[in-house]
Amino acid sequence: MPNQQTVICYYEALGSKFSEDSQKLIDLWYTSWSRLGWNPTVLDSSYATNHPCFEKLDLSNPDNSLYIDQKNKPYHMSCFYRLLAYCNYVLDNGPTLYADYDVINYGFSKADYMQYKHNTVITTGNSAVKLNEVGAADIVNAIQKRVDHYDSEICNDMRCICTHAEKLNFINTHTKDNGSYIYNSINDHYEECKTSKLVHYHGGYSNLTAEQRFDTETRSEFIQKFRPV
C-alpha cells in the first residue's frame, strides 16, 4: 500500500506467563494498527544486536550495571534490547513511530502522527514516540551514561530515558504546545482509556480492581472486554 506509515514494536519470548500473554497482545496490536492503514512491524533481538553500539553497551552481559538489583534480569535485559532495536531501526529506515506491543490503536491515524515533531513523546510512559536519528542517538547516549555511572534510582529502562530527558531532544506533549498528549495508561487513566485513540495495556493492569478488570486474569482477555479489537 503506497504511503503507508510504519509503526514498530519489539517482542522477545522469555518463557514466562507474562511473556506468553504478551504474545497474544502482538496479534491484537498488529490488527489494531493495520486496520487503520499502518504498516505494523515487529522487531526482534537481532535489531538490537546489529546496532553499532551493542557491543560497547555490553547489553548481553547479565552483570552489566544496568541490571544490578533487578529481580527479573531477563525481562529488564529485554527492555534495553527493545530501546536499542528501536534506535537501530530508525538508523536504517529514518523517522518512525514506535508504539510498544501493548499500545493498542483505536483511532490514531497517519494524519495524527503528522501533527507531531520528531522525538515527541506522544503518550504516557514513553510508550509511543515519534523518533528520528537524533532522538535515537540521544537514547543510546542516555543508556551509555547509565552504564558508566551506576545510580540505584535509575532502576529500569524508562527511568534511564526519563532521567536524561532534559538532555535529550525529546518533547513531552503534556508540557509543550505540540500536537496533543494522549493519556493512555490503563491504570492511571482508566476513564480516559475508554475513549482514547491509544491505550497502553501495561503490567500495571494487575493493580486494577477485579471489577475494573471484569474478573479477567490476563491483559489479552481484558482488552476484549474493555475495548475489543
C-alpha positions, 0 to 999 in steps of 0.5 A, spaced: 500 500 500 503 506 497 504 511 503 503 507 508 506 509 515 510 504 519 509 503 526 514 498 530 514 494 536 519 489 539 517 482 542 522 477 545 519 470 548 522 469 555 518 463 557 514 466 562 506 467 563 507 474 562 511 473 556 506 468 553 500 473 554 504 478 551 504 474 545 497 474 544 497 482 545 502 482 538 496 479 534 491 484 537 496 490 536 498 488 529 490 488 527 489 494 531 494 498 527 493 495 520 486 496 520 487 503 520 492 503 514 499 502 518 504 498 516 505 494 523 512 491 524 515 487 529 522 487 531 526 482 534 533 481 538 537 481 532 535 489 531 538 490 537 544 486 536 546 489 529 546 496 532 553 499 532 553 500 539 551 493 542 557 491 543 560 497 547 553 497 551 555 490 553 547 489 553 548 481 553 552 481 559 547 479 565 552 483 570 552 489 566 550 495 571 544 496 568 541 490 571 544 490 578 538 489 583 533 487 578 529 481 580 527 479 573 534 480 569 531 477 563 525 481 562 529 488 564 535 485 559 529 485 554 527 492 555 534 495 553 534 490 547 527 493 545 530 501 546 536 499 542 532 495 536 528 501 536 534 506 535 537 501 530 531 501 526 530 508 525 538 508 523 536 504 517 529 506 515 529 514 518 523 517 522 518 512 525 513 511 530 514 506 535 508 504 539 510 498 544 506 491 543 501 493 548 499 500 545 493 498 542 490 503 536 483 505 536 483 511 532 490 514 531 491 515 524 497 517 519 494 524 519 495 524 527 502 522 527 503 528 522 501 533 527 507 531 531 515 533 531 520 528 531 522 525 538 515 527 541 513 523 546 506 522 544 503 518 550 504 516 557 510 512 559 514 513 553 510 508 550 509 511 543 514 516 540 515 519 534 523 518 533 528 520 528 536 519 528 537 524 533 532 522 538 535 515 537 542 517 538 540 521 544 537 514 547 543 510 546 547 516 549 542 516 555 543 508 556 551 509 555 551 514 561 547 509 565 552 504 564 558 508 566 555 511 572 551 506 576 545 510 580 540 505 584 534 510 582 535 509 575 532 502 576 529 500 569 529 502 562 524 508 562 527 511 568 534 511 564 530 515 558 526 519 563 532 521 567 536 524 561 530 527 558 532 534 559 538 532 555 535 529 550 531 532 544 525 529 546 518 533 547 513 531 552 506 533 549 503 534 556 508 540 557 509 543 550 504 546 545 505 540 540 500 536 537 496 533 543 498 528 549 494 522 549 493 519 556 493 512 555 495 508 561 490 503 563 491 504 570 492 511 571 487 513 566 482 508 566 476 513 564 480 516 559 482 509 556 475 508 554 475 513 549 482 514 547 485 513 540 491 509 544 491 505 550 497 502 553 495 495 556 501 495 561 503 490 567 500 495 571 493 492 569 494 487 575 493 493 580 486 494 577 480 492 581 477 485 579 471 489 577 475 494 573 478 488 570 471 484 569 474 478 573 479 477 567 486 474 569 490 476 563 491 483 559 489 479 552 482 477 555 481 484 558 482 488 552 476 484 549 472 486 554 474 493 555 475 495 548 475 489 543 479 489 537 
